[in-house]
Amino acid sequence: MTVVAAVLVALLLDGCAAGNAKIASRKGYVRFPGKHYASGEKAEIGTKIEGEASYYGPGFHGKLTASGETFNQNDYTCAHKTLPFGTVLKVVRRDNGESVEVRVNDRGPYVGDRILDLSVAAGKKIGLDKVGHAYVTATVIE
């Protein structure tokens, strides 16, 4: 029985390694992110991106983000497909002028052409909890 158990454990660990390799291949991913959850890459201050933003939270609260940080839907954070982790953005909702500052700590969004997924707290601050998604301008400030 111990040989069978050892083989099963080895197969399980091999499968985990393959999954971790896929996660680790994400741009900006750092397995042990350190204090600022960044890979050392920096986004240029003043860079602007525009497009649809949405918010996410309840189903992901308490789970690990792509940066290795535990997701807290009550923090001012966001997901972006490529910006380095730790990048701070000022996000302004175009139709009502409301704004929020968020830190990139996850990858996404993976729905349509959206550019950002904000945490629940950040989404509420600019009123996304009432409309689901809206057009925004996000500017790198740090």
N, C-alpha and C positions, 0 to 999 in steps of 0.2 A: 504493500500500500504506500509506503514512503516514496518509492520511485515514481509511482503514478502521481502522487501529490506534488512532487518536485517538478515533474513535467508540466502539470497544469499551471503551477505558479510561474514557470518559465514562459509558457505561452501567454499567460495573462500580462506579464511584465513586458513582453515583446510588443503586444498590442498597444499598451499604454505608451511605450516609447514612440511608436509610429504616430499616434495621436498628438503627442507632445511636439514632435518634429513639425507637424503641420501648423500647430499654433505658433511655434517658435519662428516659423518662416515669415510671419506677418511683419510688415515694415514697422519698425519702431518698437517691436516686442522685446522685452527684457525679462528673463525668467525671475531674477531677483532684483526688482526695480529700484531699490534704494530709497532715499528720502523723497525724491521729487518724481518718481515714477516715469523717468524719461530715459531714453537710450543715449543721450549725449547729443543727439541731433537737435538743432534749433530751427524753428520756423522764423522767417524774417518778420520783424515787427512792422506793422502797418499792412501786411498782406490781407486782402479782403476776398471773401468768397460770398456768393449770393445764391439763394435757392430756397427750397422748401425744407423746413425743419419740423420734426415731430418730437414726441417725448415717450419715454419708456420707464418702467419701474416695478410695479407690484410683482410681476412674475420673475423678475431678476434680482430683487432685493435680497442681499445676503450672499449672492453667488459671486464667484470670481470674475473680474473683468479681464480683458485681453492683456492688460498691464500687470496683472497679478494682484491687483488691489481688490478688496471686497467691495462690491457695489452697494452704495447706500443711496436710496432714492431721495433722501432728504438733503443730500449734499448738492452743491452747484457744480455738477460735472456733465460731461457729454461724450458721445461716441462720434468719431470721425474716421473715414476710411484710411487716411494716410498721414495726417498731421502727427508729429511726434508726441508721445505721451508727456504730459506736464505742460503742454502749450496752453496758455490762457487766452480766451477769446471774449470779446465784448460782442454779444449777440443782440441785435436790434430788430424787433418785429416791425416790418415796413408799414403795415396798415394802421398801427396804433401808437408807434413810437416807443413802446415799452422796451426796456433793455435789461440784460442780466450778464454777469461775468461768470464764465464756466471754465473748468479745466478739463482737457482731454485725458480720459483714462480708459477708454474702450474703443473698439472698432465697430464700425457700422455707419449709418444705417444700411440695411439690405432690402429696403422696400422702395420700389420705384426709383425716382431720380433725387431722392432726398439727400441733403448734404450733412445734416446733423440729427442726432437723436439726443435730446436733452433729458436729464434726470427729471423726475416728477416735480421736485421743488423748483428747478429752473424753468420748466415748462409752465408751471402755475404762475411764476413771477411775470411772465410775458403773456399770460392768458391762453396758453395752448390747451389747458384743461377744458376750455369751453368750445374750442373749434377743432382740436385734434392735430392740425398742422397749419403752418402759415409760412409765407415768404419772409425771409430774414436776410440781413447782411451781418456777417460775422467778420470781425477784424482781430488779427493777432495783436495782443497788447503786451504779452510777456512770453 
